Amino acid sequence: MITYRMTHNTASRPSNANAPEPKMAGGNGFEGWTAGPSSALDTGMIAQGQSFAGGSSRPRIIIIGGGFSGAALAWHLHRTAPHRHKILIVEPRDEIGRGLAYDNDDPAHRINVPALKMNLDFDEEGHFDRWLIATGYPARDPASVIAGVHLFPTRKAFGDYVNAHVRELGDAMTHKKAKASAVIPDQGGYRVVCDDGGDIQADTVVLAVCHTPPDVPASLTQLRTHPDFIINPWQSGALGDIAPDARVLIVGTGLTMADIVASLDRQGHRGHITAISRRGLRSQTHATQFSENIGDFASNPSRTTLSLLRHVRRTIAEAAREGKSWHPVLDQVRLQGFDIWRALPLHERARLIRHLRPFWDTYRFRIAPQVDDVIVRRIARGTLTIQAASLRASASKGTALSVDLRARRSATWKSASFDAIILATGPAHGTVFSSNPLLGQLGSDGLARPDPLGLGIDVDVQGRAIGRDGRASEKLFVAGPLARGTFGELMGAPDLARHARNIAESIARMDVRASRLPPPPVQA
Ligand SMILES: Cc1cc2nc3c(=O)[nH]c(=O)nc-3n(C[C@H](O)[C@H](O)[C@H](O)COP(=O)(O)OP(=O)(O)OC[C@H]3O[C@@H](n4cnc5c(N)ncnc54)[C@H](O)[C@@H]3O)c2cc1C
């Protein structure tokens, strides 16, 4: 058991929040990166023992997308092979390391995994926790300390932690504040075209773009232009105009719904909120006691969804007989997710997504205790109802939004009116090739394609994009949740950190093959 003030290990040096800003690059005059002669990597000039410090001969890696995945990859690349690469992150946001999830200063939005487990390095438990302690965070946000043991800080604090660590890379990393609009094969590497007219040469490109805006369900398209229909609740200020007594309908009952309720509650909303989804399932809470993971789903992995389900249920029942909860069993499923996923044939993976994913999502994505407190309080006071129901839009009456609701297993539609409707169905990753112009270009040029289950981008087990011809590219990688069609569970920060490290190691191995460099150090 860890008690903060007393026993926490603060030995590791905290990241210095005052570390220099990463170098910023803008426009076309981007020294050393503009399209030019091919790098030493391509010409085989990098020899064993050669110093890379400050040289332009270092392999040039462009990471497109500077959210958590892009930042973690840059950090791991530098850690795996310090100063071996020139790293450029193309990211339109002001700061690296935030992305959609952590670029938000609403104090009601908490990380949904204890800080102990949300680390830049998957195997370095407590890295973020120690940084929080060393920077005095718990005293500034006492509500982050749960039962004197776990820290659940704001999501902004996690973004601060990631950003502080990439700043420490100093000259090894450059941030270009722009959007990439095309990646074009060129001189054995790529040319990355940006929306500001920049045109940058790279040896290796990593796509770390991820979340797309939510998609409006067909049943609600007629409301699309209504001012009180909020399609993207993550947009800054999206909930600001909702009156304190407004009747609100939230479509979706997972963690996004919970965030919306917590934000509304914090801004003084006291009206009634109805939240609906097909099954009306809401996110589960964290275990109250720590336990080692339980079960083995990797040694002899299930070949069908049904046998996997039975195996999980059996293991949960065995754990219950020993007085343990389901949490450590599902934590083990998550840890062994790749082995489980890999053993299932494609049609069984599709079946798992169709039948088990809604349940998996509610058990796997657990809610922060502070946010759960708000949900529980509002349900108890009768100002929040969570229902299993379907809906369809009906004619609007005056300024209110009208919909028809049908409770699960009922045949009767009942009409209801709301002052605001908010979509909480999450990012529409299945449409990423049409919603992100860069992926549209990569798709139409045959350099990347959607994975067979429509979860994101098709990649091989090294994370390399598979093109239209079915072949994996040598130097185009995908980091982050869009690679999950190949890896299975790949959404939470711990899984993404592990994936980023694997890609960094793949790139380092590729350098070794191309140039006879010494291999990257093996991580303990
Ligand atoms: C609201 C929310 C809260 C979450 N909270 C948690 C949590 O508490 N704990 C946890 O473990 N997991 C959480 N997750 C899951 C996970 O940590 C995040 O999904 C993760 O941060 C994803 O990071 P990413 O870098 O892969 O993607 P993103 O955060 O989407 O970052 C991608 C970046 O790419 C940029 N980009 C897109 N297109 C281009 C382009 N053409 N050129 C240049 N840049 C581009 C975008 O600007 C963006 O910054 C959360 C997810 C969401 C959506």
The ligand as an ORCA input file, in Angstrom:
! r2SCAN-3c Opt
* xyz 0 1
  C     -11.856     12.440    -23.878
  C     -10.902     11.299    -23.649
  C     -10.390     11.062    -22.388
  C      -9.507      9.999    -22.167
  N      -9.044      9.780    -20.907
  C      -8.194      8.753    -20.680
  C      -7.684      8.494    -19.366
  O      -8.015      9.186    -18.421
  N      -6.844      7.441    -19.209
  C      -6.459      6.648    -20.254
  O      -5.676      5.714    -20.064
  N      -6.931      6.872    -21.487
  C      -7.778      7.904    -21.727
  N      -8.228      8.139    -22.994
  C      -7.727      7.264    -24.050
  C      -6.282      7.630    -24.563
  O      -5.364      8.006    -23.589
  C      -6.369      8.684    -25.540
  O      -7.192      8.208    -26.502
  C      -4.972      9.021    -26.082
  O      -4.589     10.165    -25.470
  C      -4.911      9.038    -27.564
  O      -3.776      9.765    -27.926
  P      -3.299      9.877    -29.415
  O      -2.084     10.717    -29.400
  O      -3.180      8.538    -30.018
  O      -4.500     10.593    -30.174
  P      -5.025     12.085    -30.080
  O      -5.125     12.532    -28.679
  O      -6.269     12.133    -30.895
  O      -3.885     12.936    -30.757
  C      -3.727     12.944    -32.149
  C      -3.166     14.290    -32.533
  O      -3.001     14.278    -33.939
  C      -3.229     15.581    -34.410
  N      -3.551     15.482    -35.838
  C      -4.640     14.939    -36.428
  N      -4.534     15.030    -37.781
  C      -3.338     15.628    -38.016
  C      -2.670     16.020    -39.207
  N      -3.198     15.802    -40.424
  N      -1.462     16.629    -39.097
  C      -0.907     16.867    -37.869
  N      -1.518     16.524    -36.709
  C      -2.709     15.920    -36.800
  C      -4.367     16.101    -33.570
  O      -4.341     17.519    -33.513
  C      -4.078     15.461    -32.207
  O      -3.428     16.346    -31.327
  C      -9.114      9.181    -23.248
  C      -9.631      9.431    -24.521
  C     -10.507     10.471    -24.736
  C     -11.038     10.719    -26.106
*
